[in-house]
Amino acid sequence: LRKAAKRICEIAKSEELSEKFKFKNILNKKAINNAFAVDMAMGGSTNTVLHMLAIAREAGVAFDLANINEM
């Protein structure tokens, strides 16, 4: 946990790393699929559906209910 916290601080302080790890650079369709897979493994939640669809839209990722139904 300390290593992760230290790494987050390093990223936040470094302009180069901050650019690399921007929200829109790491949030892609694969990441959203993974989030849904984890949610379903834990029992699923309608809240996850609402929030992840909104996050996908904000990130410019094409993801909708049809994608969820495929999973």
C-alpha positions as CSV (number, residue, x, y, z in Angstrom):
1,L,0.0,0.0,0.0
2,R,2.8,2.4,0.8
3,K,4.5,1.7,-2.6
4,A,1.3,2.5,-4.4
5,A,0.8,5.7,-2.4
6,K,4.4,6.7,-3.1
7,R,4.0,6.0,-6.9
8,I,0.8,8.1,-7.0
9,C,2.7,11.0,-5.5
10,E,5.5,10.6,-8.0
11,I,3.0,10.6,-10.9
12,A,1.2,13.7,-9.5
13,K,4.5,15.6,-9.1
14,S,5.9,14.7,-12.5
15,E,4.5,16.6,-15.5
16,E,5.6,13.9,-17.9
17,L,4.0,11.1,-15.9
18,S,0.9,13.2,-15.2
19,E,0.4,13.5,-18.9
20,K,0.9,9.8,-19.5
21,F,-1.6,8.8,-16.8
22,K,-4.4,11.1,-17.6
23,F,-7.9,9.8,-17.2
24,K,-8.6,9.6,-20.9
25,N,-5.3,7.8,-21.6
26,I,-6.0,4.9,-19.2
27,L,-9.8,4.6,-19.4
28,N,-10.6,2.6,-22.5
29,K,-13.1,-0.1,-23.5
30,K,-10.9,-2.8,-22.0
31,A,-10.8,-1.0,-18.7
32,I,-14.6,-0.6,-18.7
33,N,-15.1,-4.2,-19.5
34,N,-12.9,-5.2,-16.6
35,A,-14.8,-2.9,-14.3
36,F,-18.1,-4.6,-15.3
37,A,-16.5,-8.1,-14.9
38,V,-15.4,-7.2,-11.4
39,D,-18.8,-5.8,-10.5
40,M,-20.6,-8.9,-11.9
41,A,-18.2,-11.2,-9.9
42,M,-19.3,-9.3,-6.8
43,G,-23.0,-9.7,-7.5
44,G,-23.7,-6.8,-9.9
45,S,-25.2,-3.4,-9.3
46,T,-27.6,-1.2,-11.2
47,N,-25.6,1.7,-9.8
48,T,-22.5,0.4,-11.6
49,V,-24.4,0.3,-14.9
50,L,-25.5,3.9,-14.6
51,H,-22.1,5.2,-13.4
52,M,-20.0,3.3,-15.8
53,L,-22.1,4.2,-18.8
54,A,-21.7,7.9,-17.8
55,I,-17.9,7.5,-17.3
56,A,-17.6,5.8,-20.7
57,R,-19.4,8.6,-22.4
58,E,-17.3,11.2,-20.6
59,A,-14.1,9.4,-21.7
60,G,-15.3,9.1,-25.3
61,V,-15.5,5.3,-25.1
62,A,-18.3,3.7,-27.2
63,F,-20.0,1.5,-24.6
64,D,-23.7,0.9,-24.2
65,L,-26.3,-1.6,-22.8
66,A,-25.7,-3.9,-25.7
67,N,-22.0,-4.3,-24.6
68,I,-23.2,-5.1,-21.1
69,N,-25.7,-7.7,-22.4
70,E,-22.9,-9.4,-24.4
71,M,-20.9,-9.8,-21.2
